[in-house]
Amino acid sequence: MEHPRQTVLIVDDSLFNIQIIADILKEDCAVVTARNGVDALRIASSEPHPDLILLDILMPNMDGYEVCRRIKAKEETKDIPIIYLTGMNNEQDEEYGLSLGAIDYITKPFKPSILKARVKNHLQLKYFRDCLTKMGMADGLTGIPNRRRFDETMSVEWRRATRSGQPLSLIMTDIDYFKNYNDTYGHLEGDECLRKVAIKLCKTLKRPGDLVGRWGGEEFACILPETDSIGAMIVAEQLRTGIIDLAIPHISSPIAPVITISLGVTTITPKPGQDPLELIKRSDEALYKAKRAGRNQIGLASEEQSFS
């Protein structure tokens, strides 16, 4: 089965070992390398993440066990499969390494054909697992991230913003008078409208870290990491005008001859003890403020604003 070229991170303090392993694997995958634990953690945490890690155990300053432990402790890297490739052939060493979350344990010296086959098998399993994950994280109608994917992304970005002290913005958006649209054009056209709006929202967001998810019905939610309220309002206006530019006819809308959206924008710099539900609550309230003001508008909730 043809699929995108996957990446293997080789971690070994010996340049000679790295070159041998890379030569064995280079036909089947892309190879990146690290000669110490610190560099390995940096590469593993960077986007795009490697698909698999080959990890030596005996390294100066930080051994492979500690590298594995830290990778498995982080939400964004915990699912990267790790194979130990080491000269430590004691049964207790293997048992301990696997208990930390590694999926395999290969001892040196090894046969190149065996290493190649085992890496290839694990990469194939990783590919199919990623496919299943994506299928479970996509909305069946529009193809964009679903509510489950939104919730997981929000959790990750909330924790990251709490650690970094950076602002996190959320835009809730709703298609104006969508029930009227369905009643006028039928549900098949309504589904096609939802798909067109979803695709336009996704294309409007330019940064890889931004996410548009289907919140439910005709509602969508946009997560904007490291974005202050001014930046979020700029994005919201781009979303609003982008949907108008689609020029999807809506003769039963009392406010415009085409499909429009209302948006609610909130920015919070999270603090320890706060809950991401507060961001969602405020954005939802800002959305309904825009609706009450006449729709096809943007409602803004400031961080200091309180809600009853």
VOPAGU-2260 file (C-alpha; in pm, 1 decimal, decimal comma):
REM VOPAGU-2260
SITE   aa  ch    i         X         Y         Z
SITE  MET   A    0       0,0       0,0       0,0
SITE  GLU   A    1     138,4     339,9    -100,1
SITE  HIS   A    2     152,2     595,7     177,6
SITE  PRO   A    3     355,6     905,2     268,0
SITE  ARG   A    4     723,5     850,7     345,5
SITE  GLN   A    5     763,5     807,5     719,2
SITE  THR   A    6    1043,1     937,3     940,9
SITE  VAL   A    7    1263,0     747,1    1185,1
SITE  LEU   A    8    1467,1     924,5    1451,8
SITE  ILE   A    9    1792,9     742,7    1530,5
SITE  VAL   A   10    1936,2     828,0    1873,6
SITE  ASP   A   11    2289,4     704,2    1943,8
SITE  ASP   A   12    2600,5     874,7    2076,8
SITE  SER   A   13    2815,4     688,3    1821,5
SITE  LEU   A   14    2831,1     850,8    1478,7
SITE  PHE   A   15    2957,4     520,2    1338,5
SITE  ASN   A   16    2647,4     337,5    1464,9
SITE  ILE   A   17    2418,3     608,1    1330,0
SITE  GLN   A   18    2570,1     582,3     982,9
SITE  ILE   A   19    2530,0     203,7     977,2
SITE  ILE   A   20    2166,3     217,4    1089,0
SITE  ALA   A   21    2083,3     502,9     850,6
SITE  ASP   A   22    2230,3     311,6     555,8
SITE  ILE   A   23    2011,2      12,1     642,1
SITE  LEU   A   24    1690,0     214,6     666,0
SITE  LYS   A   25    1731,3     494,9     410,5
SITE  GLU   A   26    1551,7     309,9     129,2
SITE  ASP   A   27    1237,2     257,8     336,4
SITE  CYS   A   28    1205,1     583,4     529,9
SITE  ALA   A   29    1342,4     930,4     593,2
SITE  VAL   A   30    1606,0     940,5     866,9
SITE  VAL   A   31    1684,0    1209,7    1124,3
SITE  THR   A   32    1949,8    1168,6    1392,4
SITE  ALA   A   33    2043,8    1278,1    1742,9
SITE  ARG   A   34    2359,8    1197,3    1938,9
SITE  ASN   A   35    2227,8    1274,5    2286,5
SITE  GLY   A   36    1906,8    1270,7    2486,8
SITE  VAL   A   37    1851,1    1647,0    2486,0
SITE  ASP   A   38    1856,1    1666,4    2106,9
SITE  ALA   A   39    1636,4    1358,0    2086,2
SITE  LEU   A   40    1369,0    1519,4    2304,8
SITE  ARG   A   41    1384,6    1841,2    2103,4
SITE  ILE   A   42    1340,8    1660,9    1771,5
SITE  ALA   A   43    1068,0    1432,5    1905,8
SITE  SER   A   44     871,2    1733,7    2032,0
SITE  SER   A   45     902,8    1929,8    1706,8
SITE  GLU   A   46     641,1    1924,3    1431,1
SITE  PRO   A   47     615,1    1703,2    1239,2
SITE  HIS   A   48     689,8    1435,4    1497,3
SITE  PRO   A   49     895,7    1134,3    1390,0
SITE  ASP   A   50     692,9     822,0    1317,5
SITE  LEU   A   51     929,8     595,2    1511,7
SITE  ILE   A   52    1236,5     629,7    1734,6
SITE  LEU   A   53    1535,0     393,4    1745,7
SITE  LEU   A   54    1692,2     458,5    2082,9
SITE  ASP   A   55    2026,3     356,3    2231,7
SITE  ILE   A   56    2028,9     315,5    2609,8
SITE  LEU   A   57    2387,2     386,0    2715,4
SITE  MET   A   58    2448,0     753,7    2642,4
SITE  PRO   A   59    2622,5    1027,5    2845,3
SITE  ASN   A   60    2422,1    1274,8    3057,4
SITE  MET   A   61    2080,1    1125,3    2978,8
SITE  ASP   A   62    2033,9     754,8    2909,9
SITE  GLY   A   63    1776,3     601,1    2678,6
SITE  TYR   A   64    1550,5     498,3    2964,4
SITE  GLU   A   65    1512,0     860,7    3071,4
SITE  VAL   A   66    1456,7     974,1    2711,6
SITE  CYS   A   67    1179,0     715,8    2674,3
SITE  ARG   A   68    1025,4     812,0    3007,3
SITE  ARG   A   69    1007,9    1180,3    2911,2
SITE  ILE   A   70     871,0    1115,3    2563,6
SITE  LYS   A   71     594,8     894,2    2702,5
SITE  ALA   A   72     510,5    1153,4    2968,9
SITE  LYS   A   73     423,6    1427,1    2718,0
SITE  GLU   A   74      82,6    1435,0    2555,6
SITE  GLU   A   75     213,7    1537,7    2213,8
SITE  THR   A   76     482,5    1265,2    2195,8
SITE  LYS   A   77     343,5     976,0    2400,8
SITE  ASP   A   78     214,4     788,5    2094,0
SITE  ILE   A   79     548,4     781,8    1908,4
SITE  PRO   A   80     663,4     416,9    1906,0
SITE  ILE   A   81    1011,2     358,2    2052,2
SITE  ILE   A   82    1243,1      66,4    1979,1
SITE  TYR   A   83    1551,5      23,2    2194,3
SITE  LEU   A   84    1860,9     -64,8    1989,7
SITE  THR   A   85    2127,7    -145,1    2244,9
SITE  GLY   A   86    2417,7    -364,0    2347,7
SITE  MET   A   87    2249,1    -432,6    2683,3
SITE  ASN   A   88    2120,1    -787,7    2643,5
SITE  ASN   A   89    2022,3    -862,5    3003,1
SITE  GLU   A   90    1663,7    -986,2    3043,0
SITE  GLN   A   91    1599,8    -745,3    3331,5
SITE  ASP   A   92    1717,2    -451,8    3117,3
SITE  GLU   A   93    1475,6    -549,8    2840,9
SITE  GLU   A   94    1186,1    -594,3    3082,8
SITE  TYR   A   95    1252,0    -256,3    3241,8
SITE  GLY   A   96    1280,1     -79,0    2906,0
SITE  LEU   A   97     954,8    -224,0    2780,1
SITE  SER   A   98     781,4    -131,1    3105,3
SITE  LEU   A   99     857,4     236,0    3027,5
SITE  GLY   A  100     647,0     217,8    2712,9
SITE  ALA   A  101     880,1     101,3    2433,9
SITE  ILE   A  102     728,1    -136,5    2179,7
SITE  ASP   A  103    1039,3    -343,3    2099,3
SITE  TYR   A  104    1391,0    -421,4    2217,1
SITE  ILE   A  105    1668,3    -512,6    1970,6
SITE  THR   A  106    2015,5    -603,8    2092,0
SITE  LYS   A  107    2349,3    -538,3    1923,3
SITE  PRO   A  108    2499,5    -691,2    1722,6
SITE  PHE   A  109    2196,5    -728,0    1498,3
SITE  LYS   A  110    2130,8    -859,5    1150,0
SITE  PRO   A  111    2056,9    -571,6     907,9
SITE  SER   A  112    1772,5    -769,0     748,3
SITE  ILE   A  113    1608,1    -828,1    1087,6
SITE  LEU   A  114    1637,5    -462,5    1188,3
SITE  LYS   A  115    1496,9    -350,8     853,8
SITE  ALA   A  116    1203,5    -592,8     874,3
SITE  ARG   A  117    1109,4    -504,5    1231,7
SITE  VAL   A  118    1129,5    -130,4    1168,3
SITE  LYS   A  119     920,8    -169,7     853,0
SITE  ASN   A  120     655,7    -370,2    1039,7
SITE  HIS   A  121     631,7    -114,6    1320,4
SITE  LEU   A  122     610,9     174,1    1072,0
SITE  GLN   A  123     327,0      -0,3     891,1
SITE  LEU   A  124     140,3     -49,3    1218,0
SITE  LYS   A  125     198,1     317,2    1301,8
SITE  TYR   A  126      58,1     420,7     963,1
SITE  PHE   A  127    -259,9     216,9    1002,8
SITE  ARG   A  128    -303,4     336,7    1362,1
SITE  ASP   A  129    -269,4     698,2    1246,0
SITE  CYS   A  130    -530,1     634,3     974,8
SITE  LEU   A  131    -775,2     492,2    1227,2
SITE  THR   A  132    -710,3     783,4    1462,7
SITE  LYS   A  133    -775,2    1036,3    1187,3
SITE  MET   A  134   -1096,1     858,7    1090,0
SITE  GLY   A  135   -1212,5     875,1    1450,5
SITE  MET   A  136   -1121,2    1243,5    1474,0
SITE  ALA   A  137   -1293,9    1364,0    1155,4
SITE  ASP   A  138   -1651,0    1482,8    1114,9
SITE  GLY   A  139   -1830,7    1240,6     883,6
SITE  LEU   A  140   -2011,5    1509,7     682,9
SITE  THR   A  141   -1757,6    1789,2     641,3
SITE  GLY   A  142   -1429,5    1599,0     680,4
SITE  ILE   A  143   -1287,1    1857,7     920,9
SITE  PRO   A  144   -1193,0    1779,5    1285,0
SITE  ASN   A  145   -1485,9    1662,7    1494,7
SITE  ARG   A  146   -1580,7    1747,1    1852,8
SITE  ARG   A  147   -1348,5    1480,3    1995,5
SITE  ARG   A  148   -1050,7    1621,1    1805,0
SITE  PHE   A  149   -1147,3    1972,0    1913,6
SITE  ASP   A  150   -1161,9    1869,4    2279,0
SITE  GLU   A  151    -820,4    1699,4    2265,1
SITE  THR   A  152    -659,8    1994,4    2085,8
SITE  MET   A  153    -812,2    2242,8    2327,1
SITE  SER   A  154    -677,2    2044,0    2622,3
SITE  VAL   A  155    -325,6    2038,7    2475,8
SITE  GLU   A  156    -324,3    2407,8    2378,6
SITE  TRP   A  157    -469,1    2512,4    2714,9
SITE  ARG   A  158    -188,7    2338,4    2902,3
SITE  ARG   A  159      70,5    2480,4    2664,9
SITE  ALA   A  160     -63,2    2835,1    2706,8
SITE  THR   A  161     -71,4    2792,6    3085,4
SITE  ARG   A  162     296,6    2695,0    3084,1
SITE  SER   A  163     409,3    2962,4    2838,7
SITE  GLY   A  164     193,5    3251,8    2958,0
SITE  GLN   A  165      80,5    3310,9    2598,2
SITE  PRO   A  166    -277,7    3408,4    2507,2
SITE  LEU   A  167    -518,1    3151,9    2363,7
SITE  SER   A  168    -813,0    3262,2    2150,6
SITE  LEU   A  169   -1131,8    3083,2    2052,2
SITE  ILE   A  170   -1381,6    3180,2    1782,9
SITE  MET   A  171   -1726,8    3023,5    1791,3
SITE  THR   A  172   -1922,7    3066,3    1469,6
SITE  ASP   A  173   -2274,3    2984,5    1357,6
SITE  ILE   A  174   -2434,3    2992,0    1011,2
SITE  ASP   A  175   -2708,8    3255,2    1017,5
SITE  TYR   A  176   -3067,2    3132,8     967,2
SITE  PHE   A  177   -2953,5    2785,8     866,5
SITE  LYS   A  178   -3291,4    2630,1     951,2
SITE  ASN   A  179   -3448,7    2865,3     697,2
SITE  TYR   A  180   -3187,8    2749,6     444,0
SITE  ASN   A  181   -3272,8    2383,2     501,1
SITE  ASP   A  182   -3645,6    2454,3     479,2
SITE  THR   A  183   -3598,2    2640,2     150,2
SITE  TYR   A  184   -3336,6    2434,1     -30,7
SITE  GLY   A  185   -3365,2    2091,6     135,1
SITE  HIS   A  186   -3131,6    1895,6     357,9
SITE  LEU   A  187   -2905,8    1770,9      77,6
SITE  GLU   A  188   -2826,7    2129,4     -19,7
SITE  GLY   A  189   -2792,5    2207,1     349,6
SITE  ASP   A  190   -2526,0    1938,2     383,2
SITE  GLU   A  191   -2342,6    2076,8      80,2
SITE  CYS   A  192   -2357,4    2423,7     233,4
SITE  LEU   A  193   -2203,7    2293,0     555,5
SITE  ARG   A  194   -1920,3    2130,4     359,0
SITE  LYS   A  195   -1846,4    2449,5     165,0
SITE  VAL   A  196   -1846,6    2662,2     480,4
SITE  ALA   A  197   -1622,0    2413,9     665,0
SITE  ILE   A  198   -1367,9    2404,8     382,2
SITE  LYS   A  199   -1363,5    2784,6     355,9
SITE  LEU   A  200   -1309,6    2824,9     729,6
SITE  CYS   A  201   -1017,4    2580,2     718,8
SITE  LYS   A  202    -857,0    2748,0     417,6
SITE  THR   A  203    -886,1    3090,1     577,9
SITE  LEU   A  204    -675,7    2987,5     877,6
SITE  LYS   A  205    -313,2    2998,4     761,4
SITE  ARG   A  206    -105,7    2873,4    1055,5
SITE  PRO   A  207     -45,2    2499,1    1103,2
SITE  GLY   A  208    -128,6    2522,1    1475,6
SITE  ASP   A  209    -474,7    2672,3    1420,0
SITE  LEU   A  210    -770,9    2435,6    1415,0
SITE  VAL   A  211   -1129,3    2453,0    1290,2
SITE  GLY   A  212   -1363,9    2189,3    1426,1
SITE  ARG   A  213   -1731,2    2117,4    1378,8
SITE  TRP   A  214   -1892,4    2196,8    1709,7
SITE  GLY   A  215   -2232,6    2059,8    1618,0
SITE  GLY   A  216   -2514,1    2129,1    1372,5
SITE  GLU   A  217   -2426,3    2451,6    1192,3
SITE  GLU   A  218   -2174,9    2563,8    1455,1
SITE  PHE   A  219   -1796,2    2561,5    1417,1
SITE  ALA   A  220   -1514,3    2645,7    1658,3
SITE  CYS   A  221   -1167,4    2781,9    1579,2
SITE  ILE   A  222    -872,7    2744,8    1818,3
SITE  LEU   A  223    -602,2    3008,0    1773,9
SITE  PRO   A  224    -291,6    2942,8    1989,9
SITE  GLU   A  225     -63,2    3234,0    2080,6
SITE  THR   A  226    -314,3    3484,5    1943,9
SITE  ASP   A  227    -420,5    3799,5    2128,5
SITE  SER   A  228    -764,6    3958,8    2102,3
SITE  ILE   A  229    -659,7    4196,1    1821,5
SITE  GLY   A  230    -524,1    3908,1    1614,6
SITE  ALA   A  231    -833,3    3698,5    1686,1
SITE  MET   A  232   -1063,8    3979,9    1573,3
SITE  ILE   A  233    -866,7    4013,0    1249,3
SITE  VAL   A  234    -904,3    3639,9    1186,3
SITE  ALA   A  235   -1274,6    3652,3    1272,6
SITE  GLU   A  236   -1334,2    3929,1    1018,3
SITE  GLN   A  237   -1146,2    3726,4     755,7
SITE  LEU   A  238   -1373,0    3432,1     831,7
SITE  ARG   A  239   -1686,5    3644,7     816,4
SITE  THR   A  240   -1602,8    3806,4     480,5
SITE  GLY   A  241   -1469,2    3477,6     343,1
SITE  ILE   A  242   -1806,6    3311,4     387,5
SITE  ILE   A  243   -1982,0    3603,8     219,6
SITE  ASP   A  244   -1739,3    3569,3     -72,7
SITE  LEU   A  245   -1860,5    3210,9    -124,6
SITE  ALA   A  246   -2181,6    3371,2    -250,8
SITE  ILE   A  247   -2401,8    3078,7    -153,8
SITE  PRO   A  248   -2758,8    3199,5    -227,8
SITE  HIS   A  249   -2989,1    3226,5      75,1
SITE  ILE   A  250   -3315,3    3382,6     -34,5
SITE  SER   A  251   -3484,8    3304,2     297,1
SITE  SER   A  252   -3233,0    3501,4     506,9
SITE  PRO   A  253   -3376,2    3831,4     637,4
SITE  ILE   A  254   -3030,2    3992,6     654,8
SITE  ALA   A  255   -2850,8    3908,6     325,6
SITE  PRO   A  256   -2909,6    3734,5      -8,1
SITE  VAL   A  257   -2622,9    3493,6      63,4
SITE  ILE   A  258   -2503,5    3269,5     347,6
SITE  THR   A  259   -2348,8    3465,2     635,7
SITE  ILE   A  260   -2207,5    3373,7     975,1
SITE  SER   A  261   -2206,8    3522,9    1322,3
SITE  LEU   A  262   -1896,2    3490,8    1538,5
SITE  GLY   A  263   -1801,0    3512,1    1905,8
SITE  VAL   A  264   -1438,9    3584,5    1998,8
SITE  THR   A  265   -1268,9    3534,9    2334,3
SITE  THR   A  266    -903,9    3557,0    2437,3
SITE  ILE   A  267    -768,1    3427,4    2766,9
SITE  THR   A  268    -418,0    3392,3    2904,3
SITE  PRO   A  269    -477,8    3079,6    3113,5
SITE  LYS   A  270    -362,3    3059,1    3471,8
SITE  PRO   A  271    -313,1    2746,0    3683,5
SITE  GLY   A  272    -645,6    2631,0    3823,6
SITE  GLN   A  273    -856,2    2775,1    3542,0
SITE  ASP   A  274   -1063,6    2547,8    3321,9
SITE  PRO   A  275   -1080,7    2564,6    2938,9
SITE  LEU   A  276   -1459,3    2544,5    2970,7
SITE  GLU   A  277   -1444,0    2910,8    3075,0
SITE  LEU   A  278   -1300,8    3001,7    2733,7
SITE  ILE   A  279   -1576,1    2806,2    2559,1
SITE  LYS   A  280   -1844,9    2960,3    2779,2
SITE  ARG   A  281   -1726,1    3314,0    2709,0
SITE  SER   A  282   -1697,5    3252,2    2334,1
SITE  ASP   A  283   -2047,1    3108,3    2325,4
SITE  GLU   A  284   -2181,5    3412,9    2507,8
SITE  ALA   A  285   -1996,4    3642,1    2265,2
SITE  LEU   A  286   -2152,4    3452,8    1973,2
SITE  TYR   A  287   -2502,5    3506,8    2106,7
SITE  LYS   A  288   -2419,9    3872,7    2162,0
SITE  ALA   A  289   -2346,3    3894,4    1786,7
SITE  LYS   A  290   -2673,0    3719,9    1709,0
SITE  ARG   A  291   -2874,6    3951,9    1930,5
SITE  ALA   A  292   -2710,6    4249,0    1760,6
SITE  GLY   A  293   -2847,4    4142,9    1420,5
SITE  ARG   A  294   -2619,6    3856,1    1300,3
SITE  ASN   A  295   -2347,2    3864,5    1035,5
SITE  GLN   A  296   -2142,8    4029,8    1308,9
SITE  ILE   A  297   -1859,0    3958,6    1552,4
SITE  GLY   A  298   -1915,0    3958,1    1927,1
SITE  LEU   A  299   -1614,2    4009,7    2153,1
SITE  ALA   A  300   -1569,4    3902,2    2514,0
SITE  SER   A  301   -1267,9    4046,4    2692,2
SITE  GLU   A  302   -1068,4    3848,0    2947,5
SITE  GLU   A  303   -1186,0    4079,6    3223,0
SITE  GLN   A  304   -1553,5    4054,8    3127,1
SITE  SER   A  305   -1770,5    3865,0    3372,6
SITE  PHE   A  306   -2075,2    3661,1    3288,8
SITE  SER   A  307   -2369,7    3578,3    3507,9
